[in-house]
Every structure is written in C-alpha cells, then in structure tokens.
C-alpha cells in the first residue's frame, strides 16, 4: 500500500494513545474495519502504532460548506476514524474516534 494522500485530505499521523487502564484483548478498527495486529498495527509504549498514516479530511471552507448545504454537491474526501475495543477492570469498553498523533 502506498502512502498517497487524496486531495482534500491529510495524513494525521500513525499513532493513537491507548486509553488509561486499557488491558488486552485489544481490538482496533479503522472506519469500522477490524485491523490485524502485526500486519496493520503494533502496540508500543501505551499506543497503537499503524503501519500507514491515518487520513483526515481537511477543513471545509465557507463556499464549499454553503454549496453542500444547498445540495449542489457533497464532499467525498477521505476521513478515517479509529476505534479501540479493550478491557478495563474486566469490563469491555469501546473508545470511539480517538485522536491521531504523529
């Protein structure tokens, strides 16, 4: 896979901090798609580190927002979200749309 970034998006980074107290088993999802430890990410010093950058949508300007509001066209930029399912004190927890870091 290439690290090519589509127009209107940017590479936000490759690292997401694990929530405090996160215990295994840990499942990682990008846009709801399960990721495989070793192939797609590794866990390192309290963070999930991806093998590729996570992409986020650039801010939408006023003109584009107005055109979308009026229904003239939509936006089709890449915007990935990272969710992590883990256990804390034996209880399953899902943390959604976690911030991505360099």
C-alpha positions in Angstrom: 0.0 0.0 0.0 1.3 3.5 -0.9 1.2 6.5 1.4 -0.5 8.6 -1.2 -2.9 11.2 0.3 -6.0 12.0 -1.7 -6.9 15.6 -2.5 -8.8 17.3 0.3 -7.4 15.0 3.0 -4.2 15.0 5.0 -2.0 12.4 6.8 -2.9 13.0 10.5 -0.3 10.6 11.8 0.3 6.9 12.7 -0.2 6.8 16.5 -3.2 6.6 18.8 -2.8 6.6 22.5 -4.4 3.7 24.3 -7.0 4.9 26.9 -5.8 4.8 30.5 -6.1 1.4 32.1 -6.6 -0.4 28.7 -6.0 -4.2 29.1 -5.8 -6.9 26.5 -7.5 -8.2 24.5 -7.4 -5.1 22.4 -9.2 -4.8 19.0 -8.6 -1.9 16.6 -10.9 -0.7 13.9 -10.4 2.0 11.2 -13.8 3.1 9.8 -15.3 0.1 11.4 -13.0 -2.4 9.7 -11.0 -4.7 12.0 -7.3 -4.2 11.8 -4.8 -7.1 12.3 -2.0 -6.7 14.9 1.3 -7.2 13.2 0.1 -6.5 9.7 -1.8 -3.2 10.3 -0.6 -2.0 13.7 1.6 -2.8 16.7 1.2 -1.9 20.3 4.1 0.1 21.6 4.6 2.1 24.9 0.9 2.6 25.5 0.0 3.5 22.0 -1.3 1.8 18.8 1.1 2.5 16.0 -0.2 1.9 12.5 1.9 0.8 9.5 0.4 3.5 7.4 -0.8 7.1 8.1 -4.4 7.7 9.2 -6.1 10.1 6.8 -8.4 13.0 7.9 -10.5 15.4 6.0 -9.2 19.0 5.6 -11.4 21.7 6.9 -14.3 22.6 4.6 -14.3 26.3 3.5 -17.4 28.5 3.6 -18.0 28.3 -0.1 -17.9 24.5 -0.2 -20.0 24.3 3.0 -22.6 26.6 1.5 -22.7 24.6 -1.7 -23.2 21.3 0.3 -25.9 22.9 2.4 -27.7 24.0 -0.7 -27.4 20.4 -2.1 -25.3 21.4 -5.1 -22.8 18.7 -4.3 -21.3 16.7 -1.4 -17.9 16.1 -0.1 -16.1 12.8 -0.9 -12.8 13.3 0.9 -11.1 10.6 3.0 -11.8 10.8 6.7 -10.8 7.8 8.8 -11.8 7.2 12.4 -10.0 4.9 14.8 -12.0 2.9 17.4 -10.4 0.7 20.0 -12.1 -2.0 22.0 -10.4 -3.1 25.2 -11.0 -4.3 28.7 -10.6 -2.2 31.9 -11.1 -4.0 35.2 -12.5 -6.9 33.3 -15.2 -4.8 31.6 -15.4 -4.4 27.8 -15.1 -0.8 26.7 -15.2 0.8 23.2 -13.4 4.1 22.7 -14.5 5.8 19.5 -13.0 8.3 17.1 -9.8 8.6 19.1 -7.3 11.4 18.2 -4.4 10.6 15.9 -0.9 11.8 16.6 2.4 11.9 14.7 
